Amino acid sequence: MIRRWHILGAGAMGRLFACKLLRLGLEPALLTRAGGRRRERLVLRLDQREESLGCDAVGVPALQVAEIEGLLVTTKANQALTAVQSCQTALAPGAPIILLHNGMGVLEALADSGLNLLAGTTTEGAYLDGNILVHAGFGDTVIGREGESAPRWFRSFASAAERISWTSEIDDALWKKLLINCAINPLTALHRCRNGALLDNPALRAEMELLCEELAVVSAARCNVRAASCALDWALSVVQRTAANQSSMLQDVLQGRETEIRYITGYLVEEARRLGVPCPRNEALLRQLDSAAVSH
Ligand code: KPL
């Protein structure tokens, strides 16, 4: 059993998982870029009720060699690679590293690193209201490595919440989330609208449907059979469920932060090229949203 998980990425999702582990009696530590060792208070709000939990926080420079037994990475995709590299010497040999972010491509970038990498995806809803962590909606988290069954430590990790499960088909799970993000995030970021506008505005809905047609063709070429027939239904059902949300990409654009577009639409477009399938609408969105292309 891994007693202490270190959590890299102290945003809403990182803090939510820290709270889950604390409630279980495990002792997670939040990693921060700078600073030493200290104690932080995490205030979690769920349905008007607030709960305050004490949690260790450690600056990456203060970590000792091989101190990390298990690492949960909850940074954005575009920060994950450098974040993992920044604490590589502090990893114990074979320590599992769970990458939990939107998009795909980081796992591949670290494929030759010799690290014990796992991927995950979550539909938990959480955001920070000042210093208060608001658990806005319960969701499911799946973690896994393609073709493998759950390792021994997974049982205690999974009991940190009812809705964490293992999958040996993680590629399908990541691809499904990728398609949902490809259908929703770039459009909402470009048009500065909440997710629900993709249903309410006929022009945006038509645009999303055309994007999903391309996503279906790429999925079919990739042999993701279910995704090929369900891409639009999946996107529509998430839009419905999250109608009032600002997508994470819209939030990034509004706050002038780099977006995850290269790991979302960028990954899709690369896959399409590899397979020789055209996807001009997704390519156009990638061009429009890439790098500093979005101005205020
Ligand atoms: O994952 C999301 C995101 O905003 O990044 C969705 C599911 C689209 C919810 O907003």
Residues whose N, C-alpha, C, O or C-beta is under 5 A from the ligand:
A	BS01	KPL	I184 T242 N245 Q246 S247 S248 M249
